[in-house]
Amino acid sequence: MLYESFSALDALSDIRAVFTCRVPGLDVSTEREEALRRLRLTHGQILEDAGFGGMPLATAEQVHGNLVATVSKATSFPVSGADGLLTTASGLCLGIYVADCAAVYLVDRKARGVALVHSGRKGTELGIAAIAARELCEATGAQPSDLIAQISPCIRPPHYEVDFAAEVVRQLGTFGITDVHDCQTCTACHPDTYYSYRREMGKTGRMLALLALMPKSDRNGPE
């Protein structure tokens, strides 16, 4: 299995969301940029197979901050200084790389926009998920009750000293999102399925979280 999805988001025909897994047999025990280069071909194939084919891939610099950038197909990627991406454009695939940090998916159930953020310990302390949720509501006219949030696999206690996923859930709830889903999966617990920066001491690959608002002609999903 090269990628997985989330039932809460699969139920929405207007969006597509997947999370890539470890690529069997691929040596990624190296620095980040080289690991991403080695993963590029497989990630490109996943984009095609998962229904994102032909879409630009929007990425962020990911500096462990709380800047959420609103992007379109005309934006230059990766977005400097950003750890979150927000769009109201259909046919643009948002992408966030993680290897223990969480990817937080934020979706307006009325399909007016989506956001995807990189939220590890630092980003969570800076409240990036709630910032993205607020900016998504401002951009689309949505209410917090219109949003669905999904937290990806990430590192968790006892493999990490802070349960930042639980803090993301708390922050989003405080903002007013009642539909928050956490898969509860620890990346460090499943070495055959996920990359883990801490378990592999910094030299490892990255999972790629992908999220797009689908063009109307594609909203019935791939055949």
C-alpha positions as CSV (number, residue, x, y, z in Angstrom):
1,M,0.0,0.0,0.0
2,L,1.6,3.2,-1.2
3,Y,-1.0,5.6,0.2
4,E,-4.0,5.6,2.5
5,S,-7.1,7.8,2.9
6,F,-9.4,8.9,5.7
7,S,-13.1,7.8,5.9
8,A,-14.3,11.2,7.1
9,L,-12.9,12.9,4.0
10,D,-13.6,10.0,1.6
11,A,-17.3,10.7,2.2
12,L,-17.0,14.1,0.6
13,S,-17.3,13.8,-3.2
14,D,-16.1,17.4,-3.8
15,I,-12.6,16.9,-2.3
16,R,-9.8,14.3,-2.6
17,A,-7.4,13.6,0.2
18,V,-4.7,11.0,0.6
19,F,-1.6,10.3,2.7
20,T,1.4,8.5,1.2
21,C,3.2,5.7,3.1
22,R,6.7,4.3,3.2
23,V,7.9,3.1,-0.2
24,P,9.0,-0.6,0.2
25,G,12.6,-1.2,-0.8
26,L,13.6,2.4,-1.5
27,D,16.7,3.6,0.4
28,V,15.9,7.0,1.9
29,S,18.4,6.9,4.8
30,T,19.8,10.2,3.8
31,E,19.3,14.0,4.2
32,R,15.8,15.5,3.4
33,E,16.4,16.9,0.0
34,E,18.0,13.8,-1.3
35,A,15.3,11.6,0.2
36,L,12.7,13.7,-1.5
37,R,14.5,13.4,-4.8
38,R,14.5,9.6,-4.5
39,L,10.8,9.7,-3.6
40,R,9.8,12.0,-6.5
41,L,9.0,9.3,-9.0
42,T,6.8,7.3,-6.7
43,H,5.0,10.4,-5.4
44,G,4.4,11.5,-8.9
45,Q,2.8,8.1,-9.7
46,I,0.7,8.3,-6.5
47,L,-0.6,11.7,-7.7
48,E,-1.8,10.1,-10.9
49,D,-3.2,6.9,-9.3
50,A,-5.0,8.8,-6.5
51,G,-6.8,11.1,-9.0
52,F,-4.7,14.3,-8.8
53,G,-3.3,13.8,-12.3
54,G,-2.7,17.0,-14.2
55,M,-3.0,19.2,-11.2
56,P,-0.2,21.5,-10.1
57,L,1.3,20.5,-6.8
58,A,1.4,23.4,-4.3
59,T,4.1,23.0,-1.6
60,A,5.4,25.1,1.3
61,E,9.0,25.7,2.6
62,Q,8.0,24.3,6.0
63,V,10.0,26.2,8.6
64,H,8.1,25.1,11.7
65,G,6.2,28.4,11.9
66,N,2.6,29.4,11.6
67,L,2.3,31.2,8.3
68,V,-0.6,30.0,6.2
69,A,-0.4,31.1,2.6
70,T,-3.4,31.5,0.3
71,V,-2.4,30.0,-3.0
72,S,-3.6,29.7,-6.6
73,K,-2.3,28.0,-9.7
74,A,-0.3,31.2,-10.4
75,T,1.6,31.0,-7.1
76,S,5.3,30.1,-7.2
77,F,6.1,26.9,-5.1
78,P,7.3,26.1,-2.6
79,V,5.9,29.2,-0.7
80,S,8.7,30.8,1.2
81,G,8.3,30.8,5.0
82,A,4.9,29.0,4.9
83,D,3.9,25.9,6.9
84,G,0.3,25.9,5.7
85,L,-1.5,26.2,2.4
86,L,-5.1,27.4,1.7
87,T,-6.9,27.6,-1.6
88,T,-10.4,28.3,-2.9
89,A,-9.3,27.1,-6.4
90,S,-10.4,23.7,-7.7
91,G,-7.8,21.6,-9.5
92,L,-4.9,22.6,-7.4
93,C,-3.3,19.9,-5.2
94,L,-2.0,21.0,-1.8
95,G,1.0,19.0,-0.6
96,I,2.7,18.9,2.9
97,Y,5.7,16.6,3.7
98,V,5.9,15.0,7.2
99,A,7.9,12.4,9.0
100,D,6.5,12.5,12.6
101,C,4.9,15.9,12.5
102,A,1.2,16.0,11.7
103,A,-0.5,17.0,8.5
104,V,-3.8,18.7,9.4
105,Y,-6.5,18.6,6.7
106,L,-9.2,21.3,6.9
107,V,-12.2,21.1,4.5
108,D,-15.2,23.2,4.1
109,R,-18.0,20.6,3.7
110,K,-19.7,23.0,1.2
111,A,-16.6,22.8,-1.1
112,R,-15.7,26.5,-1.0
113,G,-12.1,25.9,0.0
114,V,-9.6,23.6,1.7
115,A,-6.4,24.1,3.8
116,L,-3.5,21.8,4.7
117,V,-0.9,22.5,7.4
118,H,2.3,21.1,8.8
119,S,1.9,21.0,12.6
120,G,4.6,19.5,14.7
121,R,5.5,20.5,18.2
122,K,6.5,24.0,17.3
123,G,3.7,24.7,14.8
124,T,1.2,23.4,17.3
125,E,2.5,25.7,20.0
126,L,2.1,28.5,17.6
127,G,-1.5,27.5,16.8
128,I,-1.1,26.9,13.1
129,A,-4.1,24.6,12.7
130,A,-6.5,27.1,14.3
131,I,-5.0,30.0,12.3
132,A,-5.6,28.0,9.1
133,A,-9.2,27.3,10.2
134,R,-9.9,30.9,10.9
135,E,-8.3,32.0,7.6
136,L,-10.3,29.3,5.7
137,C,-13.5,30.7,7.2
138,E,-12.6,34.2,6.3
139,A,-11.8,33.2,2.7
140,T,-14.9,31.2,2.1
141,G,-17.6,32.7,4.4
142,A,-17.8,29.3,6.2
143,Q,-18.6,29.0,9.9
144,P,-16.4,26.8,12.1
145,S,-19.3,24.3,12.1
146,D,-19.0,24.0,8.3
147,L,-15.4,22.6,8.6
148,I,-14.2,19.1,8.9
149,A,-10.7,18.5,10.3
150,Q,-8.5,15.4,9.9
151,I,-5.2,14.7,11.7
152,S,-2.7,12.4,9.9
153,P,-0.5,9.8,11.4
154,C,2.2,11.4,13.5
155,I,4.5,10.6,16.4
156,R,2.9,10.2,19.8
157,P,3.7,9.3,23.4
158,P,5.5,7.2,24.6
159,H,7.8,7.7,21.5
160,Y,7.6,11.5,21.9
161,E,7.3,13.6,25.1
162,V,4.5,15.8,23.9
163,D,1.1,14.8,22.5
164,F,0.8,17.6,20.0
165,A,-2.0,15.9,18.1
166,A,-4.2,16.1,21.2
167,E,-3.4,19.8,21.4
168,V,-4.4,20.3,17.8
169,V,-7.7,18.6,18.6
170,R,-8.2,20.9,21.6
171,Q,-7.3,24.1,19.6
172,L,-9.7,23.3,16.8
173,G,-12.4,22.5,19.2
174,T,-11.9,25.8,21.0
175,F,-12.2,27.5,17.6
176,G,-15.6,25.9,17.2
177,I,-14.9,22.9,14.9
178,T,-17.0,20.1,16.2
179,D,-16.1,17.6,13.4
180,V,-12.5,16.8,14.2
181,H,-11.0,13.4,13.4
182,D,-7.7,12.0,14.6
183,C,-6.6,8.7,13.2
184,Q,-4.6,8.0,16.5
185,T,-1.8,6.3,14.5
186,C,1.8,6.8,15.7
187,T,4.4,7.0,13.0
188,A,7.2,5.7,15.2
189,C,5.2,2.6,16.1
190,H,4.9,1.3,12.5
191,P,8.3,1.2,10.8
192,D,7.0,-0.8,7.9
193,T,4.3,1.7,7.0
194,Y,5.6,5.2,7.9
195,Y,8.9,7.2,8.0
196,S,9.8,8.5,11.4
197,Y,12.4,11.3,11.8
198,R,13.0,10.5,15.5
199,R,13.1,6.7,15.2
200,E,15.5,6.9,12.2
201,M,17.6,9.7,13.7
202,G,16.9,12.3,11.1
203,K,17.9,10.4,8.0
204,T,14.7,9.1,6.4
205,G,12.0,9.8,3.8
206,R,8.8,11.8,4.1
207,M,5.1,11.0,3.8
208,L,3.2,13.4,1.5
209,A,-0.2,14.7,2.5
210,L,-2.3,15.6,-0.5
211,L,-5.6,17.6,-0.6
212,A,-7.5,19.1,-3.4
213,L,-10.9,20.7,-4.2
214,M,-11.9,18.7,-7.3
215,P,-13.0,20.3,-10.6
216,K,-16.7,19.7,-11.0
217,S,-16.2,17.3,-13.9
218,D,-14.1,15.0,-11.6
219,R,-16.2,15.0,-8.5
220,N,-17.6,11.6,-9.0
221,G,-14.1,10.2,-8.6
222,P,-11.9,8.1,-10.9
223,E,-13.3,5.0,-12.6
